[in-house]
Amino acid sequence: LCYSEFASLVPMAGSAYTYGYATLGELFAWIIGWDLILEYAVGAITVAIGWSGYVVSFLNDFGIVVPPELSAARGTQLIQLPAALAAALKMKAGWSAFSLGLADQIKTLGADPAALPQVTAMLNLPAVLIIFVVTTLLVVGIRESANFNNAIVLVKVAVVLLFIAVAARAIQTGNWHPFIPANAGKFGHFGWSGIATGAGIVFFAYIGFDAVSTAAQEAKNPQRDMPIGIIGSLLICTVHYIAVSAIASGVVPYTQLDVPDPIAVAADRAGMGWMGKLIKLGAIAGLSSVILVMLLGQSRVFYSMSRDGLLPPVVSQIHPRFRTPWITSIVTGLGVAFFSAVFTVREAGSLCSIGTLLAFVIVSVGVLVLRVREPNLPRRFTTPAVWFVAPAGALSAIALMSALPASTWLRLIVWFLIGMVVYFAYGVRRSKLAQPPPEPRKP
């Protein structure tokens, strides 16, 4: 709701960065923009890792085996399941991500996990390749990217509905018990603290409606279209998230879903046959569109910050033919590709979530600030019960941030320290606000 009000008031590229600049000033805007750069980059990294998992599983269905050392994030343990053991586990034979839950299942069948072939992944090659493809689309132009995105969104929605309809028949209600596993003696390991930590980590899934607002300047009627797009996407995605998560955890024990491709695992366990292959293909298409949105949003934030003088002009340089911020797209793509090759889902997801939550806190506070400073602004959309909704949004985001691991906070602090060095070394002296006003022309 707060994003919708801001998007209708400030229909400019840049998302929360632009909103912060309009309400809280330059320094705060820099903090938000620097946060969003991290948020979108790590979001793309997280999704690219998941995309890789689905591609590897899809190719395996056709007998194409990606070398395990090149199929997962650096340090990921992979185990090779023989056909007989895989059948007993209701899994696919071949290489699979190794987890404690899988190890326990293997032991219950009388096998020794240590006796099975295992490797440690070195490089996530499929994740690197998808980043290069999406970066090329963004350099070619927003029109081509938008058409590509619209097509695969239709595909992924259809496939999600297919998974919900078919996999629901394979649910084993015993997998939902206990519905909230007892805490394992450490904060964040199951129990209510585990729910809080899990909610904080997966919150990056809602980065999409923030990314909607980064393209506000390209909408035909942003005052009308942006609130509809933001609220509509939020509601539709939430329903789908809940349904898919409930069904996947009902088909497969939750201890076996700590993998980059949980829906592929659930589809295989449900024995969906050709429909399972179709669902994996839809997941690949859907995650491709998410990567596109992440990298598109980041390039627009870079562009907005450069336009305001906080980053060098080369950052906002437009390609003479494609009319896109091509330099930022290429540089961002290279950086994201590198970290996609070596990061794990958990490392990237936690860092993305804390950045997303911080941006939501800023937007919620910014709405209240603007209501006080500019109460008479014409608002095409207003947040209902704003003095309750905005504080509740900010406080709930802070609560989720507090449940995230200390290592995630440390990485965020280091990132912001780097950002402050860049701001005071360059941005504070080169920004448009720091420039003297033009001298009046002599008559």
C-alpha positions as a Markdown table, in Angstrom:
| # | Residue | x | y | z |
|---|---|---|---|---|
| 1 | Leu | 0.0 | 0.0 | 0.0 |
| 2 | Cys | 2.8 | 2.4 | 0.9 |
| 3 | Tyr | 4.6 | 1.6 | -2.4 |
| 4 | Ser | 1.4 | 2.2 | -4.3 |
| 5 | Glu | 1.0 | 5.7 | -2.8 |
| 6 | Phe | 4.6 | 6.6 | -3.6 |
| 7 | Ala | 4.5 | 5.2 | -7.1 |
| 8 | Ser | 1.4 | 7.3 | -7.9 |
| 9 | Leu | 3.1 | 10.4 | -6.5 |
| 10 | Val | 6.6 | 10.0 | -7.9 |
| 11 | Pro | 6.3 | 8.2 | -11.2 |
| 12 | Met | 10.0 | 8.1 | -11.9 |
| 13 | Ala | 12.5 | 5.3 | -12.5 |
| 14 | Gly | 14.3 | 4.2 | -9.3 |
| 15 | Ser | 11.8 | 2.7 | -6.9 |
| 16 | Ala | 12.4 | 3.3 | -3.2 |
| 17 | Tyr | 15.5 | 5.3 | -4.1 |
| 18 | Thr | 13.4 | 8.0 | -5.8 |
| 19 | Tyr | 10.8 | 7.9 | -3.1 |
| 20 | Gly | 13.5 | 8.4 | -0.4 |
| 21 | Tyr | 15.1 | 11.3 | -2.4 |
| 22 | Ala | 11.7 | 13.0 | -2.6 |
| 23 | Thr | 11.0 | 12.8 | 1.1 |
| 24 | Leu | 14.1 | 12.2 | 3.2 |
| 25 | Gly | 16.9 | 13.9 | 1.4 |
| 26 | Glu | 20.1 | 13.0 | -0.5 |
| 27 | Leu | 22.0 | 11.0 | 2.2 |
| 28 | Phe | 19.1 | 8.9 | 3.0 |
| 29 | Ala | 18.4 | 8.4 | -0.7 |
| 30 | Trp | 22.0 | 7.2 | -1.2 |
| 31 | Ile | 21.6 | 4.7 | 1.6 |
| 32 | Ile | 18.4 | 3.4 | 0.0 |
| 33 | Gly | 20.0 | 3.3 | -3.5 |
| 34 | Trp | 23.1 | 1.5 | -2.3 |
| 35 | Asp | 20.8 | -1.0 | -0.5 |
| 36 | Leu | 18.8 | -1.6 | -3.7 |
| 37 | Ile | 21.9 | -2.2 | -5.7 |
| 38 | Leu | 22.7 | -5.0 | -3.3 |
| 39 | Glu | 19.1 | -6.2 | -3.1 |
| 40 | Tyr | 18.6 | -6.6 | -6.8 |
| 41 | Ala | 22.0 | -8.1 | -7.5 |
| 42 | Val | 21.8 | -10.7 | -4.7 |
| 43 | Gly | 18.2 | -11.4 | -5.7 |
| 44 | Ala | 19.3 | -12.2 | -9.2 |
| 45 | Ile | 22.1 | -14.4 | -7.8 |
| 46 | Thr | 19.6 | -16.3 | -5.6 |
| 47 | Val | 17.2 | -17.0 | -8.4 |
| 48 | Ala | 20.0 | -17.9 | -10.9 |
| 49 | Ile | 21.1 | -20.6 | -8.5 |
| 50 | Gly | 17.6 | -22.0 | -8.3 |
| 51 | Trp | 17.3 | -21.8 | -12.1 |
| 52 | Ser | 20.4 | -23.9 | -12.3 |
| 53 | Gly | 18.9 | -26.6 | -10.1 |
| 54 | Tyr | 15.8 | -26.9 | -12.3 |
| 55 | Val | 17.8 | -27.0 | -15.5 |
| 56 | Val | 20.0 | -29.8 | -14.2 |
| 57 | Ser | 17.0 | -31.8 | -13.1 |
| 58 | Phe | 15.2 | -31.2 | -16.5 |
| 59 | Leu | 18.2 | -32.3 | -18.5 |
| 60 | Asn | 18.6 | -35.4 | -16.4 |
| 61 | Asp | 15.1 | -36.4 | -17.4 |
| 62 | Phe | 16.4 | -36.7 | -21.0 |
| 63 | Gly | 19.6 | -38.5 | -20.0 |
| 64 | Ile | 21.8 | -35.3 | -20.3 |
| 65 | Val | 24.1 | -35.2 | -17.2 |
| 66 | Val | 25.7 | -32.0 | -16.3 |
| 67 | Pro | 29.0 | -32.7 | -14.5 |
| 68 | Pro | 28.2 | -32.5 | -10.8 |
| 69 | Glu | 31.3 | -30.3 | -10.1 |
| 70 | Leu | 29.8 | -27.7 | -12.5 |
| 71 | Ser | 26.2 | -28.0 | -11.5 |
| 72 | Ala | 25.9 | -26.4 | -8.1 |
| 73 | Ala | 27.2 | -23.6 | -5.9 |
| 74 | Arg | 30.8 | -23.8 | -4.6 |
| 75 | Gly | 31.0 | -26.1 | -1.6 |
| 76 | Thr | 27.7 | -27.8 | -2.2 |
| 77 | Gln | 27.9 | -31.5 | -1.4 |
| 78 | Leu | 26.4 | -33.9 | -4.0 |
| 79 | Ile | 25.7 | -37.6 | -3.6 |
| 80 | Gln | 25.1 | -40.2 | -6.2 |
| 81 | Leu | 22.1 | -42.4 | -5.6 |
| 82 | Pro | 22.0 | -45.9 | -7.3 |
| 83 | Ala | 18.7 | -46.9 | -9.0 |
| 84 | Ala | 17.6 | -49.3 | -6.3 |
| 85 | Leu | 18.2 | -46.9 | -3.4 |
| 86 | Ala | 16.6 | -44.0 | -5.4 |
| 87 | Ala | 13.5 | -46.1 | -6.1 |
| 88 | Ala | 13.2 | -46.9 | -2.4 |
| 89 | Leu | 13.5 | -43.2 | -1.5 |
| 90 | Lys | 11.0 | -42.3 | -4.3 |
| 91 | Met | 13.7 | -40.1 | -5.9 |
| 92 | Lys | 15.5 | -40.0 | -9.2 |
| 93 | Ala | 18.7 | -42.0 | -9.6 |
| 94 | Gly | 21.9 | -40.0 | -10.2 |
| 95 | Trp | 23.4 | -37.0 | -8.5 |
| 96 | Ser | 21.4 | -35.2 | -5.9 |
| 97 | Ala | 22.1 | -32.4 | -3.3 |
| 98 | Phe | 23.1 | -33.9 | 0.0 |
| 99 | Ser | 21.2 | -32.9 | 3.1 |
| 100 | Leu | 20.9 | -34.1 | 6.6 |
| 101 | Gly | 17.3 | -35.1 | 5.9 |
| 102 | Leu | 18.4 | -37.2 | 2.9 |
| 103 | Ala | 21.1 | -38.8 | 5.0 |
| 104 | Asp | 18.6 | -39.8 | 7.6 |
| 105 | Gln | 16.3 | -41.3 | 5.0 |
| 106 | Ile | 19.2 | -43.3 | 3.5 |
| 107 | Lys | 20.2 | -44.7 | 7.0 |
| 108 | Thr | 16.6 | -45.8 | 7.7 |
| 109 | Leu | 16.9 | -48.0 | 4.6 |
| 110 | Gly | 20.0 | -49.7 | 6.0 |
| 111 | Ala | 22.5 | -47.9 | 3.7 |
| 112 | Asp | 25.5 | -45.9 | 4.6 |
| 113 | Pro | 25.6 | -42.4 | 3.0 |
| 114 | Ala | 29.4 | -42.4 | 3.4 |
| 115 | Ala | 29.7 | -45.4 | 1.2 |
| 116 | Leu | 28.1 | -43.7 | -1.8 |
| 117 | Pro | 30.0 | -41.5 | -4.3 |
| 118 | Gln | 30.1 | -37.9 | -3.2 |
| 119 | Val | 31.6 | -34.8 | -4.8 |
| 120 | Thr | 31.9 | -31.1 | -3.8 |
| 121 | Ala | 30.8 | -28.7 | -6.5 |
| 122 | Met | 33.3 | -26.0 | -7.6 |
| 123 | Leu | 31.3 | -23.8 | -10.0 |
| 124 | Asn | 27.6 | -23.3 | -10.9 |
| 125 | Leu | 28.0 | -23.1 | -14.7 |
| 126 | Pro | 24.2 | -23.0 | -15.7 |
| 127 | Ala | 23.7 | -20.0 | -13.3 |
| 128 | Val | 26.4 | -18.1 | -15.1 |
| 129 | Leu | 25.0 | -18.9 | -18.5 |
| 130 | Ile | 21.4 | -17.6 | -17.7 |
| 131 | Ile | 22.8 | -14.4 | -16.4 |
| 132 | Phe | 24.7 | -13.8 | -19.6 |
| 133 | Val | 21.5 | -14.5 | -21.7 |
| 134 | Val | 19.4 | -12.1 | -19.6 |
| 135 | Thr | 22.0 | -9.4 | -19.7 |
| 136 | Thr | 22.0 | -9.6 | -23.5 |
| 137 | Leu | 18.3 | -9.2 | -23.5 |
| 138 | Leu | 18.5 | -6.1 | -21.3 |
| 139 | Val | 21.2 | -4.5 | -23.5 |
| 140 | Val | 19.0 | -5.1 | -26.6 |
| 141 | Gly | 16.2 | -3.1 | -25.1 |
| 142 | Ile | 13.2 | -2.9 | -22.8 |
| 143 | Arg | 10.7 | -3.6 | -25.5 |
| 144 | Glu | 12.3 | -6.9 | -26.4 |
| 145 | Ser | 12.7 | -7.7 | -22.7 |
| 146 | Ala | 9.1 | -6.9 | -21.9 |
| 147 | Asn | 7.8 | -9.1 | -24.7 |
| 148 | Phe | 10.0 | -12.0 | -23.5 |
| 149 | Asn | 8.8 | -11.5 | -19.9 |
| 150 | Asn | 5.1 | -11.4 | -20.8 |
| 151 | Ala | 5.4 | -14.7 | -22.7 |
| 152 | Ile | 7.2 | -16.6 | -20.0 |
| 153 | Val | 4.9 | -15.2 | -17.2 |
| 154 | Leu | 1.9 | -16.7 | -19.0 |
| 155 | Val | 3.8 | -20.0 | -19.2 |
| 156 | Lys | 4.8 | -20.1 | -15.6 |
| 157 | Val | 1.4 | -19.2 | -14.2 |
| 158 | Ala | -0.1 | -22.1 | -16.3 |
| 159 | Val | 2.5 | -24.5 | -15.0 |
| 160 | Val | 2.1 | -23.4 | -11.4 |
| 161 | Leu | -1.6 | -24.1 | -11.6 |
| 162 | Leu | -0.9 | -27.5 | -13.2 |
| 163 | Phe | 1.4 | -28.4 | -10.3 |
| 164 | Ile | -1.2 | -27.4 | -7.8 |
| 165 | Ala | -3.9 | -29.4 | -9.5 |
| 166 | Val | -1.9 | -32.6 | -10.1 |
| 167 | Ala | 0.6 | -32.8 | -7.2 |
| 168 | Ala | -2.2 | -32.2 | -4.6 |
| 169 | Arg | -3.3 | -35.8 | -5.2 |
| 170 | Ala | 0.1 | -37.1 | -4.0 |
| 171 | Ile | 0.0 | -35.3 | -0.6 |
| 172 | Gln | 0.7 | -37.4 | 2.4 |
| 173 | Thr | -0.7 | -35.5 | 5.4 |
| 174 | Gly | 1.8 | -37.2 | 7.7 |
| 175 | Asn | 4.5 | -34.9 | 6.1 |
| 176 | Trp | 2.7 | -32.0 | 7.8 |
| 177 | His | 3.1 | -33.4 | 11.3 |
| 178 | Pro | 4.4 | -31.8 | 13.4 |
| 179 | Phe | 3.2 | -28.7 | 11.6 |
| 180 | Ile | 5.8 | -26.6 | 13.6 |
| 181 | Pro | 8.8 | -28.9 | 14.4 |
| 182 | Ala | 10.2 | -28.4 | 17.9 |
| 183 | Asn | 13.2 | -26.1 | 18.3 |
| 184 | Ala | 16.5 | -27.9 | 18.0 |
| 185 | Gly | 18.1 | -25.9 | 20.8 |
| 186 | Lys | 19.4 | -23.0 | 18.7 |
| 187 | Phe | 17.7 | -19.8 | 17.7 |
| 188 | Gly | 16.3 | -20.1 | 14.1 |
| 189 | His | 16.5 | -23.9 | 14.0 |
| 190 | Phe | 12.8 | -24.9 | 13.9 |
| 191 | Gly | 10.2 | -23.8 | 16.4 |
| 192 | Trp | 8.8 | -20.3 | 16.4 |
| 193 | Ser | 12.2 | -18.7 | 16.0 |
| 194 | Gly | 12.7 | -20.9 | 12.9 |
| 195 | Ile | 9.5 | -19.6 | 11.5 |
| 196 | Ala | 10.7 | -16.0 | 12.0 |
| 197 | Thr | 14.1 | -16.7 | 10.5 |
| 198 | Gly | 12.6 | -18.6 | 7.6 |
| 199 | Ala | 10.1 | -15.7 | 6.9 |
| 200 | Gly | 13.0 | -13.3 | 6.9 |
| 201 | Ile | 15.0 | -15.3 | 4.5 |
| 202 | Val | 12.3 | -16.0 | 2.0 |
| 203 | Phe | 11.0 | -12.5 | 2.1 |
| 204 | Phe | 13.1 | -11.7 | -1.0 |
| 205 | Ala | 10.4 | -13.5 | -3.0 |
| 206 | Tyr | 8.4 | -10.2 | -2.6 |
| 207 | Ile | 11.1 | -8.1 | -4.2 |
| 208 | Gly | 9.1 | -8.3 | -7.4 |
| 209 | Phe | 6.5 | -5.7 | -6.6 |
| 210 | Asp | 9.3 | -3.3 | -5.6 |
| 211 | Ala | 10.8 | -4.0 | -9.0 |
| 212 | Val | 7.5 | -3.0 | -10.6 |
| 213 | Ser | 8.0 | 0.5 | -9.3 |
| 214 | Thr | 11.5 | 0.8 | -10.9 |
| 215 | Ala | 9.9 | 1.0 | -14.3 |
| 216 | Ala | 7.3 | 3.7 | -13.4 |
| 217 | Gln | 8.7 | 6.2 | -15.8 |
| 218 | Glu | 8.0 | 3.7 | -18.7 |
| 219 | Ala | 4.3 | 3.2 | -17.8 |
| 220 | Lys | 1.7 | 5.0 | -20.0 |
| 221 | Asn | -0.4 | 6.1 | -17.0 |
| 222 | Pro | 1.8 | 5.5 | -13.9 |
| 223 | Gln | -0.6 | 7.2 | -11.4 |
| 224 | Arg | -3.3 | 4.6 | -12.4 |
| 225 | Asp | -1.2 | 1.6 | -13.5 |
| 226 | Met | 1.4 | 1.4 | -10.7 |
| 227 | Pro | -0.9 | 0.8 | -7.7 |
| 228 | Ile | -2.8 | -1.8 | -9.8 |
| 229 | Gly | 0.4 | -3.5 | -10.8 |
| 230 | Ile | 1.9 | -3.5 | -7.3 |
| 231 | Ile | -1.1 | -4.6 | -5.3 |
| 232 | Gly | -2.3 | -7.0 | -7.9 |
| 233 | Ser | 1.0 | -8.8 | -8.2 |
| 234 | Leu | 1.3 | -9.0 | -4.5 |
| 235 | Leu | -2.0 | -10.7 | -4.0 |
| 236 | Ile | -1.7 | -13.1 | -6.8 |
| 237 | Cys | 1.8 | -14.2 | -5.9 |
| 238 | Thr | 1.0 | -14.6 | -2.3 |
| 239 | Val | -1.8 | -17.1 | -3.1 |
| 240 | His | 0.4 | -19.0 | -5.4 |
| 241 | Tyr | 3.3 | -19.1 | -2.9 |
| 242 | Ile | 1.1 | -20.5 | -0.1 |
| 243 | Ala | -0.5 | -23.1 | -2.4 |
| 244 | Val | 2.8 | -24.4 | -3.9 |
| 245 | Ser | 4.6 | -24.4 | -0.6 |
| 246 | Ala | 1.8 | -26.3 | 1.2 |
| 247 | Ile | 1.6 | -28.9 | -1.6 |
| 248 | Ala | 5.4 | -29.4 | -2.0 |
| 249 | Ser | 5.8 | -29.9 | 1.8 |
| 250 | Gly | 2.9 | -32.3 | 1.8 |
| 251 | Val | 4.4 | -34.4 | -1.0 |
| 252 | Val | 8.0 | -34.5 | 0.2 |
| 253 | Pro | 9.2 | -34.3 | 3.9 |
| 254 | Tyr | 10.4 | -30.8 | 4.6 |
| 255 | Thr | 13.8 | -32.1 | 5.5 |
| 256 | Gln | 14.4 | -33.1 | 1.9 |
| 257 | Leu | 13.4 | -29.8 | 0.4 |
| 258 | Asp | 16.6 | -27.9 | 1.4 |
| 259 | Val | 17.7 | -27.9 | -2.2 |
| 260 | Pro | 17.8 | -25.3 | -5.0 |
| 261 | Asp | 15.0 | -27.0 | -7.0 |
| 262 | Pro | 12.3 | -28.1 | -4.4 |
| 263 | Ile | 9.4 | -28.2 | -6.9 |
| 264 | Ala | 11.4 | -30.5 | -9.2 |
| 265 | Val | 11.9 | -32.8 | -6.2 |
| 266 | Ala | 8.2 | -32.7 | -5.4 |
| 267 | Ala | 7.2 | -33.3 | -9.0 |
| 268 | Asp | 9.5 | -36.4 | -9.2 |
| 269 | Arg | 8.2 | -37.7 | -5.9 |
| 270 | Ala | 4.6 | -37.3 | -7.0 |
| 271 | Gly | 5.3 | -39.4 | -10.1 |
| 272 | Met | 3.9 | -36.8 | -12.5 |
| 273 | Gly | 5.7 | -38.2 | -15.6 |
| 274 | Trp | 5.6 | -35.9 | -18.6 |
| 275 | Met | 3.7 | -33.4 | -16.5 |
| 276 | Gly | 6.7 | -33.3 | -14.2 |
| 277 | Lys | 8.9 | -32.4 | -17.1 |
| 278 | Leu | 6.5 | -29.7 | -18.1 |
| 279 | Ile | 6.4 | -28.2 | -14.6 |
| 280 | Lys | 10.2 | -28.1 | -14.5 |
| 281 | Leu | 10.2 | -26.3 | -17.9 |
| 282 | Gly | 7.7 | -23.8 | -16.5 |
| 283 | Ala | 9.8 | -23.3 | -13.4 |
| 284 | Ile | 12.8 | -22.6 | -15.6 |
| 285 | Ala | 10.7 | -20.0 | -17.6 |
| 286 | Gly | 9.4 | -18.5 | -14.4 |
| 287 | Leu | 12.8 | -18.1 | -12.8 |
| 288 | Ser | 14.1 | -16.6 | -16.0 |
| 289 | Ser | 11.5 | -13.9 | -15.8 |
| 290 | Val | 12.5 | -13.2 | -12.2 |
| 291 | Ile | 16.1 | -12.8 | -13.1 |
| 292 | Leu | 15.1 | -10.4 | -15.9 |
| 293 | Val | 13.1 | -8.3 | -13.4 |
| 294 | Met | 16.0 | -8.2 | -10.9 |
| 295 | Leu | 18.6 | -7.1 | -13.4 |
| 296 | Leu | 16.2 | -4.6 | -15.0 |
| 297 | Gly | 15.4 | -3.1 | -11.7 |
| 298 | Gln | 19.0 | -2.7 | -10.7 |
| 299 | Ser | 20.0 | -1.0 | -14.0 |
| 300 | Arg | 17.2 | 1.5 | -13.4 |
| 301 | Val | 18.4 | 2.3 | -9.9 |
| 302 | Phe | 21.9 | 2.8 | -11.2 |
| 303 | Tyr | 20.5 | 5.1 | -13.9 |
| 304 | Ser | 18.5 | 7.2 | -11.4 |
| 305 | Met | 21.5 | 7.6 | -9.0 |
| 306 | Ser | 23.8 | 8.7 | -11.9 |
| 307 | Arg | 21.1 | 11.1 | -13.2 |
| 308 | Asp | 21.2 | 12.8 | -9.7 |
| 309 | Gly | 25.0 | 13.0 | -9.8 |
| 310 | Leu | 25.6 | 10.5 | -7.1 |
| 311 | Leu | 27.4 | 8.1 | -9.5 |
| 312 | Pro | 29.6 | 9.0 | -12.5 |
| 313 | Pro | 27.8 | 10.0 | -15.8 |
| 314 | Val | 29.1 | 6.9 | -17.6 |
| 315 | Val | 26.7 | 4.8 | -15.4 |
| 316 | Ser | 23.7 | 6.5 | -17.1 |
| 317 | Gln | 25.1 | 6.4 | -20.6 |
| 318 | Ile | 22.5 | 5.3 | -23.1 |
| 319 | His | 23.3 | 3.0 | -26.0 |
| 320 | Pro | 22.9 | 5.0 | -29.3 |
| 321 | Arg | 20.9 | 2.2 | -31.0 |
| 322 | Phe | 19.0 | 0.3 | -28.3 |
| 323 | Arg | 18.4 | 3.3 | -26.0 |
| 324 | Thr | 19.2 | 1.3 | -22.9 |
| 325 | Pro | 21.7 | 1.9 | -20.0 |
| 326 | Trp | 24.0 | -0.7 | -21.6 |
| 327 | Ile | 27.2 | -0.1 | -19.5 |
| 328 | Thr | 25.4 | -0.7 | -16.2 |
| 329 | Ser | 23.7 | -3.7 | -17.6 |
| 330 | Ile | 26.9 | -5.3 | -18.7 |
| 331 | Val | 28.9 | -4.5 | -15.6 |
| 332 | Thr | 26.1 | -5.7 | -13.4 |
| 333 | Gly | 25.7 | -8.8 | -15.4 |
| 334 | Leu | 29.4 | -9.7 | -15.1 |
| 335 | Gly | 29.3 | -9.2 | -11.3 |
| 336 | Val | 26.1 | -11.2 | -10.8 |
| 337 | Ala | 27.4 | -14.0 | -13.0 |
| 338 | Phe | 30.6 | -14.3 | -10.9 |
| 339 | Phe | 28.8 | -14.5 | -7.6 |
| 340 | Ser | 26.1 | -16.8 | -9.0 |
| 341 | Ala | 28.9 | -19.3 | -9.8 |
| 342 | Val | 30.1 | -19.5 | -6.2 |
| 343 | Phe | 27.3 | -18.5 | -3.8 |
| 344 | Thr | 24.8 | -20.8 | -2.2 |
| 345 | Val | 21.1 | -20.2 | -2.1 |
| 346 | Arg | 21.1 | -19.6 | 1.7 |
| 347 | Glu | 24.0 | -17.1 | 1.5 |
| 348 | Ala | 22.4 | -15.1 | -1.3 |
| 349 | Gly | 18.8 | -15.3 | -0.1 |
| 350 | Ser | 19.5 | -14.1 | 3.4 |
| 351 | Leu | 21.5 | -11.1 | 2.2 |
| 352 | Cys | 18.8 | -10.2 | -0.4 |
| 353 | Ser | 16.0 | -10.4 | 2.2 |
| 354 | Ile | 17.7 | -8.1 | 4.7 |
| 355 | Gly | 18.2 | -5.5 | 1.9 |
| 356 | Thr | 14.6 | -5.9 | 0.8 |
| 357 | Leu | 13.2 | -5.4 | 4.3 |
| 358 | Leu | 15.3 | -2.3 | 4.8 |
| 359 | Ala | 13.9 | -0.8 | 1.7 |
| 360 | Phe | 10.4 | -1.5 | 2.9 |
| 361 | Val | 11.1 | 0.2 | 6.2 |
| 362 | Ile | 12.3 | 3.3 | 4.4 |
| 363 | Val | 9.3 | 3.4 | 2.1 |
| 364 | Ser | 6.9 | 3.0 | 5.1 |
| 365 | Val | 8.6 | 5.9 | 7.0 |
| 366 | Gly | 8.7 | 8.0 | 3.8 |
| 367 | Val | 5.0 | 7.9 | 3.3 |
| 368 | Leu | 4.4 | 9.3 | 6.8 |
| 369 | Val | 7.1 | 12.0 | 6.3 |
| 370 | Leu | 5.5 | 13.1 | 3.0 |
| 371 | Arg | 2.0 | 13.1 | 4.6 |
| 372 | Val | 3.4 | 15.6 | 7.2 |
| 373 | Arg | 5.5 | 17.7 | 4.8 |
| 374 | Glu | 3.1 | 17.8 | 1.9 |
| 375 | Pro | -0.4 | 17.0 | 3.1 |
| 376 | Asn | -2.1 | 18.7 | 0.2 |
| 377 | Leu | -0.3 | 16.9 | -2.7 |
| 378 | Pro | -2.8 | 15.4 | -5.1 |
| 379 | Arg | -2.8 | 11.7 | -4.5 |
| 380 | Arg | -4.3 | 9.3 | -7.0 |
| 381 | Phe | -3.9 | 6.5 | -4.5 |
| 382 | Thr | -3.8 | 6.9 | -0.7 |
| 383 | Thr | -2.7 | 4.3 | 1.8 |
| 384 | Pro | -5.8 | 3.5 | 3.9 |
| 385 | Ala | -5.4 | 4.0 | 7.7 |
| 386 | Val | -1.9 | 5.2 | 6.9 |
| 387 | Trp | -1.0 | 6.0 | 10.6 |
| 388 | Phe | -1.6 | 2.4 | 11.4 |
| 389 | Val | -0.5 | 0.6 | 8.2 |
| 390 | Ala | 2.8 | 2.4 | 7.6 |
| 391 | Pro | 4.1 | 2.0 | 11.2 |
| 392 | Ala | 2.9 | -1.6 | 11.2 |
| 393 | Gly | 4.7 | -2.3 | 7.9 |
| 394 | Ala | 8.0 | -0.7 | 9.2 |
| 395 | Leu | 7.9 | -2.6 | 12.6 |
| 396 | Ser | 7.1 | -5.9 | 11.0 |
| 397 | Ala | 10.0 | -5.6 | 8.6 |
| 398 | Ile | 12.3 | -4.7 | 11.4 |
| 399 | Ala | 11.1 | -7.7 | 13.4 |
| 400 | Leu | 11.9 | -10.0 | 10.4 |
| 401 | Met | 15.3 | -8.4 | 10.0 |
| 402 | Ser | 16.1 | -9.0 | 13.7 |
| 403 | Ala | 15.5 | -12.8 | 13.1 |
| 404 | Leu | 18.2 | -13.1 | 10.4 |
| 405 | Pro | 21.6 | -14.5 | 11.1 |
| 406 | Ala | 24.4 | -12.4 | 12.5 |
| 407 | Ser | 26.6 | -13.2 | 9.4 |
| 408 | Thr | 23.9 | -11.6 | 7.2 |
| 409 | Trp | 24.0 | -8.4 | 9.3 |
| 410 | Leu | 27.8 | -8.3 | 9.1 |
| 411 | Arg | 27.7 | -8.5 | 5.3 |
| 412 | Leu | 25.1 | -5.8 | 5.2 |
| 413 | Ile | 27.2 | -3.5 | 7.4 |
| 414 | Val | 30.4 | -4.1 | 5.3 |
| 415 | Trp | 28.4 | -3.2 | 2.2 |
| 416 | Phe | 27.1 | 0.0 | 3.7 |
| 417 | Leu | 30.6 | 1.0 | 4.9 |
| 418 | Ile | 31.8 | 0.7 | 1.3 |
| 419 | Gly | 28.8 | 2.7 | 0.2 |
| 420 | Met | 29.5 | 5.5 | 2.6 |
| 421 | Val | 33.1 | 5.7 | 1.4 |
| 422 | Val | 31.9 | 6.0 | -2.2 |
| 423 | Tyr | 29.3 | 8.6 | -1.3 |
| 424 | Phe | 31.7 | 10.9 | 0.6 |
| 425 | Ala | 34.5 | 10.4 | -1.9 |
| 426 | Tyr | 32.4 | 11.1 | -4.9 |
| 427 | Gly | 28.6 | 11.6 | -4.6 |
| 428 | Val | 28.5 | 14.3 | -1.9 |
| 429 | Arg | 30.6 | 16.7 | -4.1 |
| 430 | Arg | 29.2 | 15.8 | -7.5 |
| 431 | Ser | 25.5 | 15.5 | -6.9 |
| 432 | Lys | 23.1 | 17.9 | -8.4 |
| 433 | Leu | 22.2 | 19.3 | -5.0 |
| 434 | Ala | 25.8 | 20.2 | -4.4 |
| 435 | Gln | 26.1 | 22.2 | -7.6 |
| 436 | Pro | 25.6 | 26.0 | -7.3 |
| 437 | Pro | 22.5 | 27.4 | -9.0 |
| 438 | Pro | 23.0 | 28.8 | -12.5 |
| 439 | Glu | 23.7 | 32.5 | -12.7 |
| 440 | Pro | 20.9 | 34.6 | -14.0 |
| 441 | Arg | 21.3 | 35.8 | -17.5 |
| 442 | Lys | 22.2 | 39.4 | -18.0 |
| 443 | Pro | 19.6 | 41.4 | -19.9 |
